[in-house]
Amino acid sequence: MQTILDTRKSTETALDVRGLRKSYGNIAALQGVSFSVRSGSCFGLLGPNGAGKSTTMKILTGIVTADAGTVRVLGLDTAKQQNAIRRQVGYVPQEITLYEKLSARDNLVFFGEMYGIRGSELRQRIQEVLRATALEQRAYEPVATFSVGMKRRINIAAALLHRPKLLILDEPTVGIDPQSRNYIFEMIRSLRAQGMTIIYSTHYMEEVEALCDDIAIIDHGRVIAQGSLSDLLDRFGKKAVYVEMDGFGQLPPFPFPCKISRRDEGWMIETKYRSEAMNFLLQNAFEQKLDIRALEMVRPSLESVFLELTGTSLRD
Ligand SMILES: Nc1ncnc2c1ncn2[C@@H]1O[C@H](COP(=O)(O)OP(=O)(O)OP(=O)(O)O)[C@@H](O)[C@H]1O
């Protein structure tokens, strides 16, 4: 999967979240969440189920009120300027919120009118968002006949009708087919290329690796790490070499610090001296006339970052 990293770092802040707290009864959903999002970037909020992603998104859009903390969206205060914010923010909730019996187009008319768009302007905007979601051909069919992925694309289309500056998507790919997922990814890349700021929540690491410039990892209602993908991988990613060799009952002792464990048919050698480890293994194999079946640098992943930070796997 291709990784997109922003080289044109914007210094403007589109969203600034400080010390958000929210409890539902005795469940502390958010315990002091803070992060900020650069204008024009795609920001990933990554965390397992129940980490607090949806609660954070709902506070950003004013659907849920925080117990404590502040949110500034596009320079506006959510506590005082809700209407101005709504005009500039598009929100795609995790749940699909469409009228099943209505056609895709009629659903969009409904949402467009809710935003106060009417007549020829609305018709033009509907064409625009149907094109962006590649669903023009199905515009007049009832949403009930759509796959989950197509419904999600229409849900996104509805959030784009008023041409927001900031788009918030809460786990938009849950339960969808790979084709719709690709459409959604392409759409996000294209919106970002047009200058839109995007906030994307997910529990799929591959998605933030593929789409996001900056990431906040959230767990148990707290942001446990924040930075660009390369920054997080550098700071917390596991650096290792993987080797499979015929004839090695045991690896030779390495002349530098490393942690060795069995993995599949070979060994995982965790060390910051990766080039040295490779050289050492090649030399040993050559001297002892052993056959190397596989020898590779293990690319650090967000999975290993999450494991390092929490001691648990994101996939659990
Ligand atoms: N309306 C609610 N009433 C009671 N508890 C809630 C409510 N909404 C969320 N919670 C709880 O708050 C915590 C955070 O939930 P939240 O939905 O924000 O997490 P999430 O990271 O979005 O997870 P998911 O991917 O499962 O939606 C969870 O323990 C959840 O059960």
Ligand as a Chemical Component Dictionary entry (heavy atoms), coordinates in Angstrom:
data_LIG
# 
_chem_comp.id                   LIG 
_chem_comp.type                 NON-POLYMER 
_chem_comp.pdbx_formal_charge   0 
_chem_comp.three_letter_code    LIG 
# 
loop_
_chem_comp_atom.comp_id 
_chem_comp_atom.atom_id 
_chem_comp_atom.alt_atom_id 
_chem_comp_atom.type_symbol 
_chem_comp_atom.charge 
_chem_comp_atom.model_Cartn_x 
_chem_comp_atom.model_Cartn_y 
_chem_comp_atom.model_Cartn_z 
_chem_comp_atom.pdbx_ordinal 
LIG N1  N1  N 0 -23.969 6.906 24.782 1  
LIG C1  C1  C 0 -23.144 6.167 25.539 2  
LIG N2  N2  N 0 -23.561 5.698 26.742 3  
LIG C2  C2  C 0 -22.742 4.971 27.531 4  
LIG N3  N3  N 0 -21.464 4.649 27.209 5  
LIG C3  C3  C 0 -21.010 5.089 26.034 6  
LIG C4  C4  C 0 -21.815 5.856 25.129 7  
LIG N4  N4  N 0 -21.081 6.158 24.039 8  
LIG C5  C5  C 0 -19.866 5.595 24.232 9  
LIG N5  N5  N 0 -19.822 4.944 25.417 10 
LIG C6  C6  C 0 -18.662 4.239 25.998 11 
LIG O1  O1  O 0 -17.556 5.115 25.952 12 
LIG C7  C7  C 0 -16.359 4.429 25.581 13 
LIG C8  C8  C 0 -15.792 5.046 24.302 14 
LIG O2  O2  O 0 -16.703 4.777 23.245 15 
LIG P1  P1  P 0 -16.517 5.323 21.757 16 
LIG O3  O3  O 0 -17.727 4.914 20.978 17 
LIG O4  O4  O 0 -16.180 6.756 21.811 18 
LIG O5  O5  O 0 -15.244 4.505 21.291 19 
LIG P2  P2  P 0 -14.708 4.212 19.813 20 
LIG O6  O6  O 0 -13.227 4.303 19.905 21 
LIG O7  O7  O 0 -15.398 5.051 18.828 22 
LIG O8  O8  O 0 -15.102 2.698 19.635 23 
LIG P3  P3  P 0 -15.994 2.015 18.481 24 
LIG O9  O9  O 0 -15.093 1.781 17.353 25 
LIG O10 O10 O 0 -16.417 0.722 19.152 26 
LIG O11 O11 O 0 -17.138 2.940 18.212 27 
LIG C9  C9  C 0 -16.753 2.973 25.435 28 
LIG O12 O12 O 0 -16.488 2.323 26.649 29 
LIG C10 C10 C 0 -18.248 3.040 25.167 30 
LIG O13 O13 O 0 -18.896 1.861 25.595 31 
# 
loop_
_chem_comp_bond.comp_id 
_chem_comp_bond.atom_id_1 
_chem_comp_bond.atom_id_2 
_chem_comp_bond.value_order 
_chem_comp_bond.pdbx_ordinal 
LIG N1  C1  SING 1  
LIG C1  N2  SING 2  
LIG C1  C4  DOUB 3  
LIG N2  C2  DOUB 4  
LIG C2  N3  SING 5  
LIG N3  C3  DOUB 6  
LIG C3  C4  SING 7  
LIG C3  N5  SING 8  
LIG C4  N4  SING 9  
LIG N4  C5  DOUB 10 
LIG C5  N5  SING 11 
LIG N5  C6  SING 12 
LIG C6  O1  SING 13 
LIG C6  C10 SING 14 
LIG O1  C7  SING 15 
LIG C7  C8  SING 16 
LIG C7  C9  SING 17 
LIG C8  O2  SING 18 
LIG O2  P1  SING 19 
LIG P1  O3  DOUB 20 
LIG P1  O4  SING 21 
LIG P1  O5  SING 22 
LIG O5  P2  SING 23 
LIG P2  O6  DOUB 24 
LIG P2  O7  SING 25 
LIG P2  O8  SING 26 
LIG O8  P3  SING 27 
LIG P3  O9  DOUB 28 
LIG P3  O10 SING 29 
LIG P3  O11 SING 30 
LIG C9  O12 SING 31 
LIG C9  C10 SING 32 
LIG C10 O13 SING 33 
# 
